[in-house]
Structures are given as C-alpha cells and as structure tokens.
Amino acid sequence: MFKKLLFFAFIVSSTTLFGQNKRMLPFAIQEGTLNEQFNNLSNMSRSQNVDFKLIRRTNLDIVRANVLDSISRYQKEIASLKANSSSSTGTISALQDSVTTLDAALQAEQHKTNSISFLGIDFSKGSYHTMVWSIIIVFVLAFLVTLASFRKAKVDTNEHKKTSEQLQEELQALRKKSLEKEQQLKRQLLDEQMKRGS
C-alpha cells in the first residue's frame, strides 16, 4: 500500500513539473480544426499506462469551449439556412400568384380580342392584335425573369441544404466519437477502480 502511495505521489509531482514545461502548448490546441485540436490534446496528454492518459483540465476546457463555439456557429448557420428555405417557399408562393395573375390577364385579353372597340374607339384588327401581343410579351418576359430568379434561388437553397446536411453529419460523427471516448474512459476508470479495490 505504501508503494502505491509513493508511486501516486511520484506521478502527481512529475505531472506538475511536466505541465510547467509545456506552458506554450495550450496555444497548439486553440488553432486548427476540431480534429486537429483533439489530436493535439491527445499528444499533449501523458500516458499513465497503455490505455489511460492524463489530460489537464485547462486543456480540456479549451477544447470544450472550441467545440461549443463550433456547435453554436453550426446552429446559427442551420437557422440561417432554414430562414433561407422559408423565404424560398414565399418566393414560390409569390411566383404561383404571379402565374395565376398572368393567366387571368391573358384570358381577359383574349376576351377583348373578340371585340374590336376599345374605350369606344374602333381599332383595326391588326393594330388591336399588335397591342395585345405586345402586352403579353411584356408579361412573358417578366415571368421568365421571375422564373430565372426562382431557379437561381432554388439552386442556392439546394447548396445550402447540402452544406447543412454535411454539417449535421459531421456534428453527429463528433458527438458519436465523444460518446464512445467517454464510455471508454468510464470503462477504464471502472477497471482501474476494480483493480485497486481487489
């Protein structure tokens, strides 16, 4: 029992001495991707034995803060993508209303073509048809411009949706890795406690 206490005291004292020599290392875990930060955290941790590492609380707090910042940023991006998606839905509804309006205007113009008089003034059939088709062409051009902007908005929405799905997958993978690592550490701690208890 005394040997175990001496061994534990040696490890604690060497940990504090070793930690003081690496004051610049926390900056290594503040930069890079989350994966690089976790790798740096693992590299900075000292091995107790083959399957168990000691991690400084400050280093763990730094990585935790970085992960929370990333999650917060991803949540904001997801909310922004959802807002863009809802605005695209509004654009689709507006375009459908525009098509309905254009159809009604076209039917009204076709009805007017049956009568040659306009505001009590008689027009020749050729000039009347020219005037009607000019109005229709303007409407069609406006519709095509609106349709082109709708298609662009749809493409942008699909790209944002793909990005959102990729971010969700990365977030789920990160959560899964964290959970697996936590479960592994709990098992190792339980094994160590059982070894020391026996």
N, CA, C and O of each residue as an XYZ file, in Angstrom:
792
protein
N       0.827     -1.184      0.000
C       0.000      0.000      0.000
C       0.883      1.264      0.000
O       0.591      2.236     -0.696
N       1.962      1.229      0.791
C       2.883      2.359      0.853
C       3.569      2.594     -0.500
O       3.817      3.733     -0.896
N       3.869      1.484     -1.202
C       4.497      1.604     -2.521
C       3.544      2.277     -3.511
O       3.958      3.086     -4.341
N       2.262      1.926     -3.404
C       1.279      2.541     -4.304
C       1.160      4.040     -4.040
O       1.034      4.834     -4.972
N       1.202      4.420     -2.760
C       1.118      5.834     -2.419
C       2.348      6.601     -2.920
O       2.230      7.721     -3.418
N       3.530      5.984     -2.782
C       4.747      6.619     -3.297
C       4.698      6.770     -4.808
O       5.096      7.797     -5.358
N       4.203      5.729     -5.471
C       4.091      5.762     -6.934
C       3.115      6.868     -7.355
O       3.401      7.616     -8.289
N       1.988      6.975     -6.687
C       0.990      8.001     -6.993
C       1.556      9.400     -6.748
O       1.339     10.303     -7.556
N       2.281      9.590     -5.638
C       2.898     10.885     -5.344
C       3.927     11.247     -6.411
O       4.026     12.408     -6.808
N       4.685     10.271     -6.872
C       5.673     10.498     -7.928
C       4.984     10.949     -9.219
O       5.445     11.876     -9.885
N       3.902     10.300     -9.556
C       3.182     10.655    -10.794
C       2.609     12.063    -10.696
O       2.699     12.833    -11.653
N       2.023     12.409     -9.555
C       1.448     13.745     -9.394
C       2.532     14.812     -9.470
O       2.341     15.836    -10.126
N       3.668     14.589     -8.810
C       4.733     15.591     -8.841
C       5.342     15.706    -10.232
O       5.655     16.809    -10.681
N       5.513     14.584    -10.916
C       6.076     14.652    -12.273
C       5.083     15.298    -13.233
O       5.486     15.958    -14.191
N       3.782     15.109    -12.982
C       2.761     15.745    -13.832
C       2.838     17.255    -13.715
O       2.787     17.959    -14.724
N       2.960     17.761    -12.499
C       3.032     19.214    -12.327
C       4.316     19.774    -12.920
O       4.296     20.845    -13.527
N       5.434     19.069    -12.757
C       6.692     19.539    -13.339
C       6.637     19.497    -14.850
O       7.081     20.425    -15.527
N       6.081     18.399    -15.381
C       5.991     18.252    -16.833
C       5.035     19.294    -17.412
O       5.284     19.840    -18.487
N       3.960     19.563    -16.712
C       2.985     20.546    -17.172
C       3.554     21.948    -17.191
O       3.172     22.746    -18.047
N       4.470     22.284    -16.262
C       5.043     23.613    -16.231
C       5.997     23.839    -17.395
O       6.190     24.978    -17.821
N       6.589     22.786    -17.909
C       7.498     22.919    -19.047
C       6.739     23.152    -20.343
O       7.331     23.585    -21.332
N       5.438     22.871    -20.359
C       4.660     22.983    -21.590
C       3.659     24.129    -21.505
O       2.490     23.945    -21.843
N       4.082     25.279    -21.072
C       3.149     26.396    -20.946
C       2.668     26.883    -22.300
O       1.549     27.385    -22.399
N       3.462     26.755    -23.332
C       3.076     27.233    -24.648
C       2.152     26.255    -25.365
O       1.536     26.629    -26.363
N       2.036     25.021    -24.892
C       1.245     24.017    -25.604
C      -0.242     24.295    -25.666
O      -0.855     23.913    -26.663
N      -0.891     24.938    -24.671
C      -2.323     25.198    -24.837
C      -2.645     26.008    -26.086
O      -3.754     25.926    -26.614
N      -1.664     26.802    -26.567
C      -1.928     27.537    -27.796
C      -2.043     26.594    -28.989
O      -2.703     26.928    -29.973
N      -1.414     25.430    -28.920
C      -1.487     24.454    -30.010
C      -2.871     23.862    -30.130
O      -3.270     23.437    -31.214
N      -3.617     23.824    -29.031
C      -4.962     23.242    -29.127
C      -6.019     24.300    -29.371
O      -7.207     23.981    -29.418
N      -5.614     25.552    -29.529
C      -6.584     26.599    -29.815
C      -6.705     26.863    -31.311
O      -7.606     27.586    -31.734
N      -5.836     26.303    -32.100
C      -5.838     26.566    -33.536
C      -6.117     25.281    -34.296
O      -5.949     24.182    -33.767
N      -6.543     25.431    -35.533
C      -6.786     24.286    -36.391
C      -8.217     23.779    -36.271
O      -9.038     24.340    -35.545
N      -8.493     22.699    -37.008
C      -9.834     22.112    -36.964
C     -10.032     21.407    -35.634
O      -9.094     21.225    -34.858
N     -11.285     21.012    -35.388
C     -11.580     20.310    -34.139
C     -10.811     18.990    -34.076
O     -10.335     18.599    -33.010
N     -10.691     18.314    -35.198
C      -9.961     17.054    -35.224
C      -8.496     17.281    -34.854
O      -7.920     16.518    -34.079
N      -7.891     18.346    -35.417
C      -6.500     18.664    -35.080
C      -6.366     19.034    -33.612
O      -5.383     18.668    -32.966
N      -7.343     19.755    -33.080
C      -7.302     20.126    -31.668
C      -7.372     18.893    -30.778
O      -6.656     18.809    -29.781
N      -8.232     17.929    -31.128
C      -8.308     16.700    -30.347
C      -7.013     15.898    -30.457
O      -6.563     15.305    -29.476
N      -6.411     15.880    -31.654
C      -5.128     15.192    -31.816
C      -4.049     15.856    -30.968
O      -3.260     15.174    -30.314
N      -4.015     17.203    -30.979
C      -3.037     17.913    -30.152
C      -3.280     17.654    -28.673
O      -2.332     17.498    -27.902
N      -4.549     17.608    -28.274
C      -4.881     17.327    -26.872
C      -4.405     15.939    -26.483
O      -3.880     15.736    -25.388
N      -4.592     14.983    -27.388
C      -4.137     13.615    -27.125
C      -2.612     13.559    -27.051
O      -2.047     12.870    -26.202
N      -1.953     14.293    -27.949
C      -0.491     14.295    -27.950
C       0.076     14.984    -26.711
O       1.144     14.610    -26.227
N      -0.633     15.986    -26.196
C      -0.164     16.704    -25.025
C      -0.425     15.939    -23.736
O       0.175     16.239    -22.704
N      -1.299     14.971    -23.785
C      -1.644     14.220    -22.581
C      -0.583     13.165    -22.321
O      -0.013     12.580    -23.242
N      -0.337     12.941    -21.039
C       0.681     11.960    -20.674
C       0.037     10.616    -20.453
O      -1.079     10.525    -19.940
N       0.740      9.574    -20.839
C       0.223      8.217    -20.676
C       0.492      7.722    -19.274
O       1.624      7.741    -18.792
N      -0.573      7.276    -18.628
C      -0.447      6.626    -17.322
C      -0.026      5.167    -17.563
O       0.881      4.642    -16.917
N      -0.698      4.563    -18.484
C      -0.338      3.230    -18.956
C      -0.747      3.170    -20.422
O      -0.945      4.214    -21.044
N      -0.878      1.973    -20.988
C      -1.139      1.847    -22.423
C      -2.501      2.448    -22.800
O      -2.609      3.111    -23.832
N      -3.528      2.232    -21.996
C      -4.878      2.641    -22.359
C      -5.392      3.864    -21.616
O      -6.562      4.211    -21.780
N      -4.595      4.525    -20.821
C      -5.101      5.592    -19.959
C      -4.178      6.798    -20.057
O      -2.960      6.672    -19.927
N      -4.782      8.001    -20.295
C      -3.986      9.219    -20.403
C      -4.517     10.248    -19.424
O      -5.711     10.294    -19.131
N      -3.597     11.082    -18.918
C      -3.976     12.186    -18.045
C      -4.091     13.449    -18.901
O      -3.178     13.784    -19.656
N      -5.219     14.142    -18.775
C      -5.455     15.359    -19.542
C      -5.592     16.510    -18.563
O      -6.318     16.407    -17.574
N      -4.900     17.601    -18.833
C      -5.015     18.775    -17.966
C      -6.392     19.389    -18.131
O      -6.934     19.463    -19.234
N      -6.939     19.821    -17.020
C      -8.284     20.398    -17.032
C      -8.342     21.646    -17.914
O      -9.330     21.860    -18.617
N      -7.294     22.468    -17.883
C      -7.311     23.690    -18.696
C      -7.336     23.351    -20.182
O      -8.037     24.002    -20.957
N      -6.572     22.333    -20.581
C      -6.580     21.918    -21.988
C      -7.950     21.392    -22.383
O      -8.455     21.702    -23.462
N      -8.547     20.598    -21.510
C      -9.876     20.053    -21.787
C     -10.891     21.185    -21.883
O     -11.777     21.149    -22.736
N     -10.772     22.192    -21.016
C     -11.697     23.326    -21.059
C     -11.545     24.119    -22.350
O     -12.532     24.593    -22.912
N     -10.306     24.264    -22.821
C     -10.072     24.993    -24.071
C     -10.738     24.273    -25.235
O     -11.435     24.891    -26.039
N     -10.521     22.958    -25.322
C     -11.120     22.189    -26.417
C     -12.638     22.186    -26.290
O     -13.345     22.286    -27.293
N     -13.144     22.071    -25.058
C     -14.600     22.092    -24.852
C     -15.183     23.425    -25.339
O     -16.219     23.443    -26.004
N     -14.521     24.533    -25.008
C     -15.002     25.852    -25.445
C     -14.990     25.948    -26.970
O     -15.916     26.497    -27.568
N     -13.941     25.414    -27.596
C     -13.865     25.441    -29.056
C     -14.984     24.613    -29.683
O     -15.580     25.021    -30.679
N     -15.269     23.439    -29.091
C     -16.349     22.593    -29.610
C     -17.690     23.300    -29.450
O     -18.514     23.279    -30.365
N     -17.917     23.928    -28.295
C     -19.184     24.641    -28.080
C     -19.317     25.816    -29.039
O     -20.410     26.090    -29.534
N     -18.206     26.519    -29.306
C     -18.249     27.616    -30.272
C     -18.608     27.098    -31.660
O     -19.410     27.704    -32.372
N     -18.001     25.960    -32.040
C     -18.298     25.383    -33.351
C     -19.759     24.963    -33.439
O     -20.425     25.208    -34.445
N     -20.248     24.330    -32.384
C     -21.655     23.901    -32.385
C     -22.565     25.114    -32.482
O     -23.546     25.089    -33.226
N     -22.259     26.172    -31.746
C     -23.067     27.394    -31.794
C     -23.058     27.985    -33.201
O     -24.094     28.411    -33.710
N     -21.871     28.009    -33.828
C     -21.776     28.550    -35.178
C     -22.578     27.702    -36.159
O     -23.271     28.237    -37.024
N     -22.482     26.357    -36.023
C     -23.249     25.483    -36.902
C     -24.749     25.666    -36.689
O     -25.515     25.634    -37.653
N     -25.179     25.856    -35.441
C     -26.603     26.062    -35.182
C     -27.077     27.364    -35.822
O     -28.183     27.423    -36.360
N     -26.243     28.413    -35.766
C     -26.625     29.670    -36.408
C     -26.719     29.494    -37.921
O     -27.630     30.022    -38.559
N     -25.773     28.750    -38.489
C     -25.806     28.512    -39.933
C     -27.040     27.708    -40.317
O     -27.668     27.981    -41.340
N     -27.391     26.715    -39.502
C     -28.583     25.905    -39.773
C     -29.826     26.780    -39.700
O     -30.712     26.668    -40.548
N     -29.903     27.663    -38.684
C     -31.062     28.556    -38.566
C     -31.135     29.491    -39.775
O     -32.221     29.773    -40.280
N     -29.976     29.968    -40.235
C     -29.950     30.836    -41.409
C     -30.415     30.085    -42.647
O     -31.158     30.631    -43.464
N     -29.979     28.826    -42.792
C     -30.402     28.015    -43.928
C     -31.904     27.757    -43.882
O     -32.572     27.770    -44.916
N     -32.437     27.521    -42.676
C     -33.882     27.321    -42.561
C     -34.630     28.588    -42.940
O     -35.670     28.524    -43.596
N     -34.102     29.753    -42.529
C     -34.743     31.018    -42.888
C     -34.717     31.223    -44.400
O     -35.698     31.679    -44.989
N     -33.581     30.880    -45.030
C     -33.492     30.989    -46.488
C     -34.479     30.063    -47.164
O     -35.087     30.419    -48.173
N     -34.639     28.863    -46.604
C     -35.584     27.901    -47.168
C     -37.006     28.426    -47.077
O     -37.779     28.292    -48.026
N     -37.363     29.027    -45.933
C     -38.722     29.561    -45.789
C     -38.932     30.757    -46.717
O     -40.035     30.940    -47.233
N     -37.894     31.578    -46.940
C     -38.046     32.691    -47.882
C     -38.198     32.170    -49.306
O     -38.903     32.783    -50.109
N     -37.548     31.046    -49.639
C     -37.726     30.444    -50.958
C     -39.152     29.946    -51.116
O     -39.729     30.041    -52.200
N     -39.727     29.412    -50.037
C     -41.123     28.967    -50.088
C     -42.026     30.162    -50.365
O     -42.977     30.057    -51.141
N     -41.731     31.307    -49.730
C     -42.505     32.521    -50.002
C     -42.360     32.967    -51.443
O     -43.327     33.424    -52.051
N     -41.152     32.839    -52.000
C     -40.924     33.202    -53.399
C     -41.722     32.302    -54.327
O     -42.290     32.770    -55.314
N     -41.767     31.009    -54.013
C     -42.541     30.069    -54.830
C     -44.022     30.453    -54.802
O     -44.696     30.456    -55.832
N     -44.508     30.773    -53.615
C     -45.912     31.172    -53.492
C     -46.181     32.446    -54.298
O     -47.204     32.555    -54.975
N     -45.255     33.410    -54.221
C     -45.416     34.651    -54.981
C     -45.394     34.386    -56.481
O     -46.150     34.999    -57.234
N     -44.524     33.468    -56.919
C     -44.461     33.118    -58.347
C     -45.748     32.435    -58.798
O     -46.239     32.690    -59.898
N     -46.291     31.567    -57.948
C     -47.552     30.922    -58.305
C     -48.670     31.949    -58.427
O     -49.500     31.872    -59.333
N     -48.685     32.926    -57.493
C     -49.672     34.006    -57.589
C     -49.461     34.809    -58.865
O     -50.427     35.219    -59.508
N     -48.196     35.036    -59.237
C     -47.882     35.781    -60.450
C     -48.358     35.030    -61.690
O     -48.881     35.639    -62.623
N     -48.179     33.708    -61.703
C     -48.645     32.897    -62.835
C     -50.161     32.949    -62.922
O     -50.718     33.070    -64.013
N     -50.837     32.856    -61.770
C     -52.293     32.936    -61.763
C     -52.755     34.286    -62.297
O     -53.710     34.364    -63.069
N     -52.066     35.355    -61.877
C     -52.400     36.701    -62.352
C     -52.189     36.813    -63.854
O     -53.011     37.391    -64.566
N     -51.065     36.248    -64.334
C     -50.791     36.295    -65.772
C     -51.831     35.514    -66.569
O     -52.249     35.942    -67.645
N     -52.245     34.366    -66.035
C     -53.285     33.582    -66.720
C     -54.594     34.356    -66.797
O     -55.267     34.360    -67.828
N     -54.950     35.021    -65.676
C     -56.191     35.813    -65.676
C     -56.095     36.965    -66.666
O     -57.053     37.257    -67.381
N     -54.920     37.630    -66.708
C     -54.737     38.742    -67.647
C     -54.807     38.254    -69.085
O     -55.378     38.927    -69.943
N     -54.233     37.096    -69.351
C     -54.259     36.533    -70.700
C     -55.692     36.210    -71.129
O     -56.081     36.479    -72.266
N     -56.472     35.635    -70.216
C     -57.871     35.329    -70.563
C     -58.668     36.606    -70.826
O     -59.498     36.665    -71.733
N     -58.391     37.637    -70.001
C     -59.084     38.907    -70.212
C     -58.730     39.504    -71.567
O     -59.597     40.024    -72.269
N     -57.459     39.428    -71.930
C     -57.032     39.964    -73.231
C     -57.629     39.165    -74.386
O     -58.011     39.725    -75.413
N     -57.702     37.866    -74.203
C     -58.321     37.051    -75.266
C     -59.805     37.389    -75.418
O     -60.344     37.378    -76.525
N     -60.448     37.683    -74.308
C     -61.853     38.085    -74.380
C     -61.993     39.411    -75.117
O     -62.929     39.603    -75.893
N     -61.060     40.321    -74.872
C     -61.116     41.617    -75.538
C     -60.847     41.522    -77.035
O     -61.307     42.367    -77.802
N     -60.112     40.508    -77.451
C     -59.796     40.390    -78.882
C     -61.045     40.088    -79.705
O     -61.075     40.338    -80.910
N     -62.059     39.558    -79.064
C     -63.288     39.289    -79.813
C     -64.000     40.593    -80.187
O     -64.726     40.643    -81.180
N     -63.794     41.637    -79.400
C     -64.399     42.925    -79.749
C     -63.299     43.853    -80.217
O     -62.200     43.874    -79.663
N     -63.612     44.614    -81.237
C     -62.607     45.473    -81.846
C     -62.593     46.857    -81.208
O     -61.606     47.578    -81.356
N     -63.637     47.246    -80.514
C     -63.668     48.596    -79.949
C     -62.975     48.611    -78.591
O     -63.077     47.663    -77.813
N     -62.272     49.702    -78.324
C     -61.567     49.877    -77.053
C     -61.811     51.303    -76.588
O     -61.424     52.260    -77.258
N     -62.457     51.438    -75.432
C     -62.833     52.731    -74.881
C     -63.689     53.532    -75.873
O     -63.581     54.752    -75.992
N     -64.513     52.802    -76.552
C     -65.415     53.460    -77.513
C     -64.756     53.830    -78.818
O     -65.415     54.400    -79.688
N     -63.476     53.529    -78.995
C     -62.769     53.853    -80.234
C     -62.570     52.563    -81.009
O     -62.139     51.554    -80.451
N     -62.877     52.597    -82.272
C     -62.706     51.426    -83.123
C     -61.258     51.351    -83.598
O     -60.664     52.322    -84.068
N     -60.736     50.157    -83.448
C     -59.372     49.887    -83.914
C     -59.444     48.856    -85.025
O     -60.378     48.058    -85.106
N     -58.424     48.894    -85.883
C     -58.326     47.833    -86.875
C     -57.861     46.567    -86.180
O     -57.202     46.606    -85.141
N     -58.224     45.444    -86.782
C     -57.886     44.166    -86.148
C     -56.372     43.984    -86.013
O     -55.914     43.467    -84.994
N     -55.603     44.384    -86.985
C     -54.150     44.199    -86.934
C     -53.506     45.008    -85.817
O     -52.669     44.488    -85.079
N     -53.892     46.291    -85.684
C     -53.301     47.112    -84.625
C     -53.756     46.648    -83.245
O     -52.990     46.690    -82.282
N     -55.002     46.208    -83.160
C     -55.506     45.701    -81.880
C     -54.734     44.449    -81.451
O     -54.331     44.330    -80.294
N     -54.531     43.510    -82.394
C     -53.761     42.294    -82.084
C     -52.307     42.626    -81.726
O     -51.720     42.002    -80.842
N     -51.738     43.610    -82.418
C     -50.364     44.010    -82.106
C     -50.256     44.548    -80.684
O     -49.317     44.227    -79.956
N     -51.228     45.370    -80.299
C     -51.215     45.915    -78.947
C     -51.361     44.800    -77.904
O     -50.658     44.791    -76.894
N     -52.275     43.870    -78.157
C     -52.492     42.779    -77.200
C     -51.244     41.904    -77.074
O     -50.837     41.552    -75.967
N     -50.646     41.558    -78.201
C     -49.462     40.695    -78.136
C     -48.261     41.422    -77.513
O     -47.403     40.790    -76.897
N     -48.205     42.720    -77.671
C     -47.128     43.466    -77.006
C     -47.260     43.357    -75.495
O     -46.268     43.154    -74.794
N     -48.487     43.491    -74.991
C     -48.705     43.354    -73.540
C     -48.357     41.948    -73.077
O     -47.738     41.762    -72.030
N     -48.764     40.954    -73.875
C     -48.482     39.563    -73.494
C     -46.979     39.300    -73.470
O     -46.484     38.630    -72.563
N     -46.257     39.814    -74.442
C     -44.801     39.603    -74.487
C     -44.124     40.232    -73.272
O     -43.194     39.657    -72.707
N     -44.591     41.414    -72.873
C     -44.022     42.054    -71.673
C     -44.269     41.174    -70.448
O     -43.375     40.986    -69.623
N     -45.490     40.635    -70.334
C     -45.792     39.739    -69.206
C     -44.932     38.479    -69.234
O     -44.433     38.032    -68.202
N     -44.767     37.918    -70.422
C     -43.961     36.690    -70.533
C     -42.506     36.974    -70.169
O     -41.870     36.173    -69.484
N     -41.976     38.107    -70.623
C     -40.596     38.457    -70.257
C     -40.459     38.629    -68.745
O     -39.489     38.167    -68.144
N     -41.431     39.291    -68.144
C     -41.399     39.445    -66.684
C     -41.477     38.087    -66.001
O     -40.792     37.843    -65.007
N     -42.315     37.203    -66.538
C     -42.437     35.851    -65.969
C     -41.118     35.083    -66.101
O     -40.688     34.409    -65.165
N     -40.478     35.194    -67.284
C     -39.209     34.482    -67.482
C     -38.119     35.014    -66.552
O     -37.316     34.246    -66.021
N     -38.099     36.318    -66.363
C     -37.117     36.892    -65.434
C     -37.384     36.388    -64.021
O     -36.460     36.031    -63.290
N     -38.656     36.364    -63.648
C     -39.019     35.860    -62.319
C     -38.690     34.378    -62.183
O     -38.198     33.936    -61.145
N     -38.966     33.613    -63.241
C     -38.670     32.176    -63.218
C     -37.164     31.923    -63.115
O     -36.731     31.020    -62.400
N     -36.369     32.724    -63.830
C     -34.913     32.561    -63.757
C     -34.408     32.870    -62.341
O     -33.550     32.159    -61.818
N     -34.937     33.925    -61.728
C     -34.508     34.228    -60.360
C     -34.963     33.150    -59.390
O     -34.263     32.855    -58.422
N     -36.123     32.559    -59.635
C     -36.600     31.451    -58.795
C     -35.677     30.237    -58.915
O     -35.337     29.605    -57.915
N     -35.278     29.921    -60.142
C     -34.385     28.772    -60.316
C     -33.046     29.003    -59.627
O     -32.485     28.089    -59.022
N     -32.541     30.219    -59.721
C     -31.285     30.533    -59.026
C     -31.451     30.386    -57.517
O     -30.578     29.855    -56.830
N     -32.588     30.867    -57.014
C     -32.854     30.739    -55.575
C     -32.970     29.271    -55.179
O     -32.538     28.876    -54.096
N     -33.554     28.471    -56.058
C     -33.696     27.035    -55.765
C     -32.333     26.353    -55.724
O     -32.071     25.536    -54.842
N     -31.463     26.688    -56.681
C     -30.108     26.109    -56.694
C     -29.353     26.503    -55.430
O     -28.698     25.669    -54.805
N     -29.448     27.791    -55.052
C     -28.786     28.246    -53.823
C     -29.325     27.522    -52.598
O     -28.568     27.155    -51.700
N     -30.648     27.318    -52.569
C     -31.265     26.614    -51.439
C     -30.763     25.178    -51.372
O     -30.480     24.671    -50.286
N     -30.650     24.520    -52.519
C     -30.154     23.134    -52.524
C     -28.708     23.061    -52.043
O     -28.337     22.144    -51.311
N     -27.888     24.039    -52.459
C     -26.497     24.046    -51.990
C     -26.425     24.266    -50.488
O     -25.651     23.610    -49.791
N     -27.241     25.196    -49.994
C     -27.257     25.434    -48.547
C     -27.755     24.203    -47.804
O     -27.275     23.883    -46.717
N     -28.722     23.518    -48.404
C     -29.264     22.317    -47.752
C     -28.198     21.222    -47.691
O     -28.058     20.543    -46.674
N     -27.444     21.054    -48.787
C     -26.372     20.050    -48.786
C     -25.317     20.389    -47.734
O     -24.841     19.517    -47.007
N     -24.959     21.678    -47.670
C     -23.982     22.104    -46.659
C     -24.501     21.841    -45.260
O     -23.762     21.392    -44.384
N     -25.789     22.126    -45.057
C     -26.400     21.881    -43.739
C     -26.378     20.396    -43.397
O     -26.095     20.020    -42.259
N     -26.682     19.542    -44.397
C     -26.668     18.100    -44.136
C     -25.251     17.616    -43.819
O     -25.061     16.777    -42.938
N     -24.251     18.150    -44.545
C     -22.874     17.752    -44.255
C     -22.466     18.178    -42.852
O     -21.801     17.429    -42.136
N     -22.865     19.378    -42.465
C     -22.551     19.849    -41.114
C     -23.243     19.001    -40.060
O     -22.672     18.715    -39.007
N     -24.495     18.594    -40.352
C     -25.218     17.733    -39.408
C     -24.500     16.391    -39.261
O     -24.362     15.863    -38.157
N     -24.039     15.842    -40.410
C     -23.339     14.553    -40.346
C     -22.036     14.676    -39.559
O     -21.707     13.806    -38.753
N     -21.297     15.763    -39.798
C     -20.057     15.950    -39.049
C     -20.330     16.116    -37.559
O     -19.594     15.602    -36.717
N     -21.402     16.843    -37.251
C     -21.765     17.052    -35.853
C     -22.159     15.736    -35.196
O     -21.776     15.474    -34.056
N     -22.924     14.904    -35.906
C     -23.322     13.609    -35.353
C     -22.101     12.710    -35.158
O     -21.993     12.011    -34.151
N     -21.180     12.733    -36.133
C     -19.970     11.914    -36.000
C     -19.144     12.377    -34.802
O     -18.608     11.554    -34.060
N     -19.043     13.674    -34.615
C     -18.297     14.213    -33.483
C     -18.955     13.822    -32.166
O     -18.273     13.450    -31.211
N     -20.270     13.907    -32.119
C     -20.968     13.508    -30.896
C     -20.764     12.016    -30.621
O     -20.561     11.603    -29.479
N     -20.823     11.224    -31.682
C     -20.651      9.780    -31.507
C     -19.245      9.460    -30.996
O     -19.070      8.627    -30.107
N     -18.236     10.144    -31.578
C     -16.860      9.907    -31.122
C     -16.691     10.311    -29.660
O     -16.049      9.616    -28.874
N     -17.293     11.466    -29.315
C     -17.182     11.929    -27.933
C     -17.841     10.950    -26.973
O     -17.308     10.660    -25.902
N     -19.003     10.444    -27.365
C     -19.711      9.491    -26.511
C     -18.917      8.201    -26.362
O     -18.815      7.647    -25.267
N     -18.347      7.719    -27.487
C     -17.556      6.497    -27.416
C     -16.313      6.696    -26.537
O     -15.947      5.819    -25.754
N     -15.681      7.847    -26.679
C     -14.487      8.111    -25.873
C     -14.851      8.208    -24.394
O     -14.126      7.712    -23.531
N     -15.992      8.860    -24.111
C     -16.431      8.984    -22.719
C     -16.742      7.606    -22.132
O     -16.377      7.306    -20.995
N     -17.429      6.765    -22.934
C     -17.742      5.419    -22.442
C     -16.461      4.613    -22.223
O     -16.346      3.866    -21.252
N     -15.510      4.771    -23.125
C     -14.248      4.046    -22.983
C     -13.506      4.501    -21.728
O     -12.954      3.685    -20.990
N     -13.502      5.816    -21.496
C     -12.828      6.319    -20.300
C     -13.534      5.852    -19.030
O     -12.879      5.561    -18.029
N     -14.853      5.780    -19.064
C     -15.593      5.295    -17.896
C     -15.258      3.825    -17.621
O     -15.076      3.420    -16.472
N     -15.182      3.033    -18.704
C     -14.821      1.615    -18.525
C     -13.428      1.470    -17.945
O     -13.182      0.644    -17.066
N     -12.508      2.304    -18.462
C     -11.142      2.218    -17.964
C     -11.074      2.632    -16.496
O     -10.368      2.019    -15.696
N     -11.815      3.673    -16.161
C     -11.843      4.107    -14.755
C     -12.420      3.046    -13.867
O     -11.916      2.812    -12.769
N     -13.488      2.387    -14.328
C     -14.108      1.315    -13.545
C     -13.128      0.140    -13.393
O     -13.019     -0.464    -12.325
N     -12.427     -0.162    -14.477
C     -11.439     -1.256    -14.410
C     -10.327     -0.918    -13.409
O      -9.903     -1.768    -12.626
N      -9.856      0.358    -13.448
C      -8.815      0.756    -12.506
C      -9.306      0.698    -11.064
O      -8.585      0.274    -10.162
N     -10.548      1.133    -10.868
C     -11.109      1.091     -9.510
C     -11.257     -0.344     -9.050
O     -11.009     -0.642     -7.881
N     -11.652     -1.234     -9.933
C     -11.802     -2.647     -9.558
C     -10.420     -3.271     -9.250
O     -10.277     -4.083     -8.336
N      -9.408     -2.858    -10.050
C      -8.056     -3.383     -9.806
C      -7.526     -2.905     -8.461
O      -6.909     -3.668     -7.718
N      -7.775     -1.625     -8.156
C      -7.257     -1.083     -6.895
C      -8.063     -1.605     -5.697
O      -7.542     -1.723     -4.588
N      -9.319     -1.908     -5.940
C     -10.165     -2.421     -4.854
C      -9.840     -3.863     -4.522
O     -10.067     -4.305     -3.396
N      -9.309     -4.607     -5.491
C      -9.047     -6.023     -5.230
C      -7.637     -6.265     -4.702
O      -7.265     -7.408     -4.434
